[in-house]
Amino acid sequence: MTAPDDTNRSSVTLMIPTVHHRARLYARALRHLTRSEFRGPIVVSDHSPPEHSGAIADITARHGELDVRVLRHAPDTHFLHRLRLCATAAQTPYVHLHADDDFLVIATLQRLVGEMDRRAGCAAAMGINLHLFDTGEVSPLTKGAIEQAGAFDRLIAQLESFSSALYALRRREELIATFSFTVDRCPDVQFWQYLESCLAAVSGSIAVVDDLHYVREIHAGKWSATLVRERSPEHFPYLILSPEFSPRLAAFRSALLAACAARGVTVDAGRLEVALIHLLHRGFLAMGLPEQSTTESAPPPTATLEALRGGPTDPEHPAVTELRHIVNTARG
């Protein structure tokens, strides 16, 4: 990877959402960006309550070497709306979401800018994403390029092998429009994540480069871990038991159809239904299953099962004799 240069000074704004009780993580993120020599603008969304309004501002003031602007948002402001306000405040052609507990590789960011500069039809670009565990182990997140020429084909590819574009480099205008549409149509946390990345694919291709791009730390305070621990009905896996699941899925499907209609994209309803099933199947598994209360083990083999495994040609067991009669009848 090359050393940082001035590419990121005028091209990319980083958007960092944070809050007072994550001040330690926010400070660490700024230290990382300082070490990485990021020179571009940073817009921070601080949705701390008024009594804690100074926590993020104080940390920001200690990093005069960075170009940081802090926007104050009400604690109950929707996540996507806060990011939309950050993108609206930006003055660069590209924006990139940077969680306060993650790490962006600046040298790869420069390569992603080059990819999107060269490809006017590219809506998002990303590289290798990793999960970093407290043991020091890492696990790659599967990210696949979506390069189909047709918008509907790109949508199907995104649904069937979902690769979130939330932490990809995005064009500012596309992200603002996508987040606006998404928060109006699917404000719930499970399906807005799907919808915004699907809309990105409808808008253009999604490029993936072979460089380390983004590292997401896995820790007990991470949002996804909290959802599972608290059995949140707002997200998989517990959402599937909620009465809100069916109407939210219907709203998601309706939003996809509306997005295609607005762009003049012809929809194949059969392909869309199959792709939705693939998306949901992957989604059920992505968060992991709750721990079982009983120990799962294979039943011990019995004499009858062992005889049946020998097939209908073994005449020594009554069950095998009966199976042979059934097989002969079925074939006759």
MIGUKOL-884502 format. One record per atom (N, C-alpha, C, CB): z, y, x; residue in one letter. Coordinates in steps of 0.05 Angstrom, whole numbers, plus 5000, padded with zeros to 4 digits. Glycine has a CB too. Example, Ala and Ser with C-alpha at 12.3 -4.5 7.8 and 13.67 -1.06 7.14 Angstrom:
2
515648865264A;515649105246A;515649345264A;518149115226A;514249555257S;514349795273S;515750015258S;511449885282S;
//
This chain:
332
500049765017M;500050005000M;500050255017M;502450004981M;498650455008T;498550705023T;500950875018T;496050855016T;501451065036A;503751255032A;503151445010A;504251405058A;505251544997P;504851734975P;503251974984P;507451824963P;501452084967D;500052324973D;500252514949D;497052264979D;498452704948D;498652904926D;497352824900D;497453164936D;496452564899T;495152474874T;496952514850T;494252184877T;499552444854N;501352444831N;502452724825N;503552254836N;501852924842R;502953184837R;501753314812R;502453364861R;499153294809S;497853424787S;496753244765S;495553594797S;496952984769S;495652794750S;497552654731S;494252584766S;500052604739V;501852434723V;504552564719V;502252164737V;505352564694T;508152634687T;509652384680T;508152844663T;512052354692L;513852134685L;515552224662L;515552044709L;516052044643M;517752094620M;520151904622M;516252064593M;522552024624I;524951864627I;526851914603I;526451924654I;527151724585P;529151744564P;531851654574P;528351584539P;533951804568T;536651724577T;538751844559T;537051814607T;541251784565V;543451874549V;545951874566V;543851694523V;548052014558H;550352064575H;551651814586H;552452224560H;551851604569H;553251364578H;551551194598H;554051194555H;549051284603R;547351154623R;546851344646R;544651074610R;548751534650A;548351734671A;548151614699A;550651934670A;549651404704R;549551274730R;546751154735R;551751044732R;545651034715L;542950924718L;540851154721L;542150754693L;541151364707Y;539351584709Y;539451704738Y;540051804689Y;541851734748A;542151834776A;540751644796A;545151864783A;541051394791R;539751194809R;536751224808R;540650914802R;535651264783A;532751294780A;531751534795A;532051314750A;533251754794L;532451994809L;532551944839L;534152234801L;534551804848R;534751744877R;532351574885R;537351594883R;531551384868H;529151224874H;526651394876H;528851004853H;526251574857L;523851744858L;523851934881L;523651894832L;526252024889T;526452184913T;525652024938T;529252304917T;526751784941R;526151614964R;523151554964R;527751354963R;521951514940S;519151444939S;517251684942S;518551304912S;518451924945E;516952164949E;515052224925E;515252154974E;516052184901F;514452264878F;514552564876F;515552124852F;512152684874R;511952974874R;511153094847R;510053064895R;510552934828G;509553034802G;511853114784G;507952824789G;511153224761P;513153314742P;514553074728P;511853494721P;516953114720I;518552914706I;519753054681I;520852794724I;519252944658V;520453054633V;522452844623V;518253114612V;524952934620V;527152764611V;527852814582V;529652804630V;528252604567S;529252624540S;532252544540S;527652444520S;533952744536D;536852694535D;537752714506D;538352904553D;538552484495H;539452484467H;542452444465H;537952274451H;543852554485S;546852544484S;547852724462S;547952624512S;550152654451P;551452834431P;552353084444P;553852694417P;552753304429P;553453564440P;555853564459P;553953764418P;557853394453E;560253394470E;559753274497E;562453244456E;557453144501H;556753024527H;554153144538H;556452724525H;553553384529S;550953504536S;550653564566S;550453744520S;552853584580G;552753664608G;552253444627G;555153804616G;552553184619A;552552964638A;549752934651A;553152704623A;547652944636I;544952904647I;544053164662I;542952834625I;544853394651A;544053644664A;545353664692A;544953884647A;547853574694D;549253594720D;547853424741D;552153514717D;547053184734I;545753004753I;543053124760I;545352724741I;541653224741T;538953344747T;539253574767T;537753444721T;541353734763A;541653974781A;542053894810A;544054134771A;542953644815R;543453554842R;540853464856R;545453324843R;538653464841H;536053364852H;533953584851H;535153114836H;534553794865G;532654024866G;530053954880G;533954254880G;529953734894E;527553654908E;525453534888E;528153444929E;526353474864L;524653364843L;523953584822L;525853124830L;521653554810D;520753744789D;521553624762D;517753804791D;524053684753V;525053554729V;525553764708V;527653404736V;524653704684R;525253864660R;526653694640R;522553984648R;528953774631V;530553624612V;530253734584V;533553624620V;529353564565L;529253644537L;531553524522L;526553544524L;532853684506R;535153584490R;534153504463R;537353804488R;534853254455H;534053154429H;536553054414H;531952924432H;536453064388A;538652974371A;539052674376A;538153034341A;541652584375P;542252304380P;540652104363P;545152254377P;540052184338D;538751994320D;535652024320D;539752044292D;534552174339T;531652194340T;530351934349T;530852424360T;528251854335H;526951604341H;525951604369H;524551554321H;526051374382F;525351344410F;522451434415F;525651054419F;520551344398L;517751424402L;517351724397L;515951264383L;518851834378H;518552124373H;519552284398H;520152204348H;521652194410R;522652324434R;520552314457R;525352204444R;519352084460L;517252054480L;514852224473L;516451764484L;514152234448R;511952404440R;512452694447R;511352374409R;514952784443L;515653064450L;515453104480L;518453124440L;516252894496C;516052914525C;513052934533C;517352674538C;511352774521A;508552784528A;507253044519A;507052544514A;508153154497T;507153414488T;507853634507T;508153474460T;510253614519A;511153814538A;509753784565A;514153794542A;508653544571A;507253504596A;504653664597A;506653204600A;503753724621Q;501253874625Q;499253724643Q;501854144637Q;499753464646T;498053294663T;496253114646T;499753124683T;494053024656P;492252844640P;493452574635P;489652814654P;495352484652Y;496552214649Y;499552244646Y;495752034673Y;500752044632V;503652024630V;504451734635V;504652124602V;506951694643H;507951424648H;510851414640H;507551344678H;511551234622L;514351194615L;515851064638L;514551024589L;518251174644H;519851064665H;522751034654H;519851244691H;523550784648A;526250744638A;528250824659A;526650444630A;530650904651D;532651004670D;533850774686D;534851144656D;533350524679D;534350294695D;532150134708D;536050114677D;529850254711D;527550114723D;526550254748D;525250084702D;524550134761F;523550244786F;520450234786F;524650074810F;519250464788L;516350494790L;515450504819L;515350744774L;513350364826V;512250364853V;510150584854V;510950084861V;510750804868I;509051044868I;506350994881I;510451264882I;506150834902A;503650774914A;501750644894A;503950604939A;502750464878T;501050334857T;500350524836T;502550094845T;502050714829L;501450914809L;498951064818L;503751114806L;498751134843Q;496351264853Q;493851104849Q;496651334883Q;494050844854R;491650664849R;490950654820R;492250384860R;492950654802L;492450654773L;491050904764L;495050614758L;491851134776V;490451384770V;487551364777V;491751614784V;486951254801G;484251214809G;482651034791G;484151104837G;483850824781E;482550644763E;481750784737E;484350404756E;483550944726M;482951084701M;481151324705M;485551174688M;481251444728D;479351664734D;476451554734D;479951794761D;476151314745R;473451194747R;472451074721R;473450974768R;474251024702R;473450874678R;474351034653R;474750594678R;472451184643A;473051364620A;473951214596A;470651534613A;473150964593G;473850804570G;476350644573G;471650614563G;477850684595C;480350544600C;482650694587C;480750504631C;484150564569A;486350694555A;488950664570A;486550574527A;489250454586A;491850404600A;491250244625A;493850254581A;492950274645A;492750124669A;495450054680A;491150284691A;495749814690M;498349724700M;497849514722M;500149604678M;500049444736G;499849244757G;501849024751G;500349364784G;502848904772I;504748684769I;507448804761I;505048524796I;508548694739N;511148764729N;513148534734N;511148834699N;515548594743L;517548394749L;520148444734L;518048374779L;521548234728H;524348244720H;526048194745H;525048044696H;527948364750L;529748324772L;532548254761L;529848584790L;533548024769F;536147924760F;538347994780F;536147624754F;540847994770D;543048074788D;543547874811D;545648104772D;542247634809T;542447444830T;540447504853T;541747164819T;538747704848G;536647764867G;534047624862G;537547694895G;534047434843E;531547294836E;529747474819E;532247034820E;527247424820V;525247584805V;523547394788V;523547754823V;522647494766S;520847344748S;518647524739S;522447224724S;516047444743P;513847614735P;513547624705P;511247524748P;512747854695L;511947874667L;508947854665L;512948154654L;508047674648T;505147624646T;503747874635T;504647384628T;501847974651K;500248204643K;497248134647K;500948464659K;495848144625G;492948074626G;491148304620G;492347844608G;489048334635A;487148544629A;485748494603A;485048564652A;485048704589I;483548684563I;481048844567I;485248784539I;478748714571E;476348844580E;474048804560E;475548734607E;474548694537Q;472348644518Q;471048914510Q;473448504493Q;468448894505A;466949134499A;467549244471A;463949084500A;468049074452G;468549154424G;471449204419G;467548954405G;472049414402A;474849484396A;476349254382A;474949734380A;474949124362F;476348914348F;476848674366F;474648824323F;474948614384D;475348394403D;477748454421D;472848344419D;478048704429R;480348774446R;482948744430R;480049064456R;482848824404L;485248794388L;486048504385L;484748914360L;484148324380I;484748044378I;485847934404I;482147884370I;484748014427A;485747924453A;488648014457A;483948034475A;489248264448Q;491948364451Q;493848204433Q;492048664445Q;493148154409L;494848004391L;495347714400L;493647994363L;493247584410E;493447304418E;494847254444E;490747174418E;494647444462S;496047414488S;497347674496S;493947324511S;499247754481F;500348024481F;501348104509F;502648044461F;500448344518S;501348464542S;502148754535S;499148464565S;504748804534S;505649074527S;504549284546S;508749084527S;503549504534A;502549724550A;504449964550A;499849814539A;506949914540L;508850134538L;509450254565L;511450034525L;509650084586Y;510350184613Y;507850184631Y;512550004625Y;505550244619A;503050274634A;502450564637A;500650134619A;500650624656L;499650904658L;497850954634L;498050944685L;498251174620R;496751234596R;495551514597R;498551204571R;493451554583R;492351824579R;494151974560R;489351814569R;494852214566R;496852364551R;496052394521R;497252644563R;493552474516E;492652514489E;492752254473E;489852634488E;491852034486E;491951774472E;494751694465E;490651554489E;496651724484L;499351644479L;500551814456L;501051674504L;500152074456I;501152234434I;500152144407I;500452534439I;497552104405A;496352014380A;497351734372A;493352004382A;497551554391T;498551284386T;501351284376T;498251104411T;503151424390F;505951434383F;506351564355F;507551574404F;504751774350S;504951904324S;504251714301S;503152154323S;502051574304F;501151384284F;503251154281F;498451264291F;504251064303T;506050834303T;508650894290T;506550734332T;509951114297V;512551174286V;512351234256V;513751414300V;510051334246D;509651374218D;509251114203D;507351564213D;507950924215R;507250674201R;509250454205R;504550584211R;510350424229C;512150204236C;514450304253C;510649974251C;516350444241P;518550554256P;520550344266P;519950754241P;520550094255D;522449894263D;521849794291D;522449654243D;523949734305V;523749694334V;522049454342V;526549664345V;521949244326Q;520349014333Q;517449074331Q;521048774315Q;516549184309F;513749214305F;512549464316F;513149204276F;514149674322W;512949904336W;512149824364W;514950144337W;513649634376Q;512849544403Q;510149414403Q;514949364414Q;509649244382Y;507049114379Y;504849314373Y;507248894358Y;505449494353L;503349664343L;502249854364L;504349824319L;504049984380E;503150184399E;501350054420E;505550324411E;502049814429S;500349684449S;497749584438S;501849454462S;497749504412C;495349424399C;493449664395C;495849294372C;494549894388L;492950124385L;491750214412L;494650354373L;493250174433A;492150234460A;489650064465A;494250194482A;489749814458A;487549634462A;485149714444A;488349344457A;485649794420V;483549884403V;482250144414V;484549944374V;483850314427S;482850564438S;481050514462S;485050744446S;481550314478G;480050264502G;480950014517G;480150504520G;479749964539S;480449734555S;483149774569S;478349674576S;484449554577I;486949564592I;486549424618I;489349424575I;486849584640A;486349474667A;488949374679A;485049694684A;488649164695V;490949054710V;490149024739V;491948784698V;491749144758V;491149124786V;493148934800V;491249404800V;492348824822D;493948624837D;495748764857D;492148424851D;497548934847D;499549064864D;502149084848D;498549354873D;504349074862L;506949104849L;507149384837L;509249054869L;507649404812H;507549654797H;510249734786H;505549624774H;511649554773Y;514049634758Y;516049414758Y;513249714729Y;518549474765V;520749284766V;522849354745V;522049274795V;523449164728R;525349204706R;527949044712R;524249124678R;530049184716E;532649054722E;533748934697E;534649254735E;534648684699I;535948544677I;538948554681I;534948244674I;540448674662H;543348694665H;544548694637H;544148964680H;547248664636A;548548624610A;548248864592A;551548574615A;547949104603G;547649344587G;544849404578G;548749574601G;542949234585K;540149284578K;539849244548K;538249094593K;538049404537W;537649414508W;537049134497W;535449604501W;535248994510S;534348734500S;536748534500S;532048624516S;538348544521A;540748364522A;542748434500A;542048384550A;543048684494T;544848764473T;543948664446T;545149074472T;541248674441L;540248584416L;540948284410L;537248614415L;540548124430V;541147834427V;544147794424V;540047674451V;545747924441R;548647894441R;549847974414R;549948054463R;548748184402E;549848284376E;548348164352E;549548584376E;546547974357R;545047844335R;543748054317R;546947664319R;542448234329S;541148454314S;539048344295S;539948654333S;539148424269P;537048344250P;534648514252P;538148354222P;534548704271E;532348884274E;530248764294E;533249144285E;530848544306H;529048444327H;529148144328H;529848554355H;527048024338F;527047734342F;529347654361F;524347634353F;530647424357P;529947214338P;531147254310P;530746954349P;533247424307Y;534647424281Y;533147574260Y;537347564285Y;531147734267L;529447864247L;528147674228L;527448044260L;527447434237I;526047244220I;527747154197I;525147004236I;530447184198L;532247114176L;532747354158L;534847004187L;531847584165S;532347824150S;530447854126S;532248074168S;531347954103P;529448014081P;527448234088P;531048094056P;527948384110E;526148594119E;523748484134E;527548794135E;523848234142F;521748124159F;518948134146F;522347834167F;518748024122S;516148024108S;514948294103S;516347874082S;516548484092P;515348754088P;514548894114P;517248924073P;516048844135R;515448964161R;512848844173R;517748934181R;512548584170L;510148454179L;507748564163L;510348154176L;508148594137A;505948694120A;505248984128A;506748694090A;507249144134A;506749424143A;505149424169A;509349574146A;505849244187F;504449214213F;501549144209F;505849004231F;501048944192R;498248864187R;496749094174R;498248614168R;498049234155S;496749454142S;496049674162S;498549564120S;497849724181A;497449934201A;495049864219A;499949974218A;494749604226L;492449524242L;489849564227L;492749224250L;489849494201L;487449534185L;486749834183L;487849414157L;488849994179A;488350284176A;487350404203A;490950434168A;488350314225A;487450404251A;484550334255A;489150294274A;483850094248C;481050004251C;479250164232C;480749704245C;480050204208A;478450364189A;478050644198A;479850364161A;480150764210A;479851044219A;477851074242A;482651144228A;477450854257R;475650854279R;472950734273R;476850714303R;472550654248G;470050524240G;469750244252G;467750694248G;471950104257V;471849844269V;471749634247V;474249794288V;469749454247T;469449244228T;471549024234T;466649124228T;472948934213V;475148734216V;474248464204V;477648834201V;474748254220D;474347984211D;477147884202D;473147794233D;477647874176A;480347814165A;481347544175A;480347824135A;479547344176G;480447084185G;481347084214G;478146884182G;479847214232R;480747224260R;483347384263R;478547364277R;483647594246L;486047754248L;488547584240L;485847994230L;488247424219E;490547264210E;491347064232E;489847114184E;489346934244V;489946734265V;491346874288V;487446594274V;490347104296A;491547254318A;494347344312A;489747494325A;494947424288L;497647494280L;499547264283L;497747604251L;498647024275I;500346784278I;500946734308I;499046534266I;499046764325H;499446734354H;501446944364H;496846754369H;501247184355L;503047394363L;505947334355L;502247664352L;506247244330L;508947184321L;510146944335L;508947134291L;508546754340H;509546514355H;510546594383H;507246304358H;509046764396R;509846854423R;512447024420R;507647014437R;512547184399G;514847364396G;517347214390G;514247554373G;517246994375F;519546834369F;520746724395F;518846604350F;519046654413L;519946524438L;520746724459L;517746344449L;519746964458A;520047154480A;522947234485A;518447404475A;524547254463M;527347344466M;529147104472M;528247484441M;528146864470G;529746624475G;531246544449G;531746684497G;531946294448L;533346194425L;536346214428L;532545904419L;537846254406P;540846244409P;541745974418P;542146324382P;544045974431E;545245724440E;546045544417E;547645774459E;545345294418Q;546045104397Q;549045044398Q;544444844400Q;550144984375S;553044904373S;553444614378S;554144984346S;551344454378T;551544164384T;549744104408T;550643994359T;550443894422T;548843814445T;546443664436T;550643644464T;544143754445E;541643624438E;541143394458E;539343824437E;540643154447S;539942934464S;538142744449S;542442784475S;536542594463A;534742404450A;536342174439A;532642304470A;535642074415P;537141844404P;536741594422P;536241774375P;538741434423P;538541184440P;536441004428P;541241044443P;534940864446P;532940674436P;534240444421P;531140564459P;532940354400T;533840114385T;531839884389T;534140184355T;532739644381A;531039414385A;528439444368A;532539154377A;528739554344T;526439594327T;524439794339T;527239684299T;525540024348L;523740224360L;522340114385L;525340474368L;523739964401E;522539844425E;520339654418E;524639714442E;520739494397A;518739304388A;516239454377A;519839114367A;516739664362L;514539814350L;512939954372L;515640024330L;514240034393R;512840174415R;510839984429R;514740284436R;511339714425G;509539524437G;506939504421G;510839254438G;506839624398G;504339624382G;504239384363G;501939614400G;502239394345P;502039194324P;501138914334P;500239284303P;500638884359T;499738614369T;502138434376T;497938644393T;504538554377D;506938394383D;507938264358D;509138574397D;507837994356P;508537864330P;511537784327P;506937614328P;513237864346E;515837744347E;517937894330E;516837744375E;517338134320H;519338284304H;518238324276H;519938554318H;520038304256P;519038344228P;517738614224P;521438314209P;518838824237A;517639084233A;514839104244A;519439304246A;514438954266V;511738954278V;509738804260V;511838824306V;510738584247T;509038434229T;508238614205T;510538184218T;510238764195E;509638944172E;507639164181E;512139064161E;508039274204L;506239474214L;503439374217L;507239594241L;503239124226R;500539004229R;499138984202R;500638724242R;500638904181H;499438894154H;498539164145H;501438774134H;500239374151I;499539644142I;497039744157I;501839834148I;496839684183V;494539764198V;492039634188V;494939704228V;492239374182N;489839224171N;488939344145N;490438924169N;490939404127T;490339524101T;488939794104T;492839544084T;490039954123A;488940224127A;486140214137A;490740384147A;485540014154R;482839994165R;480939844146R;483039844191R;482039694127G;480339554109G;479239724087G;481739324097G;
//
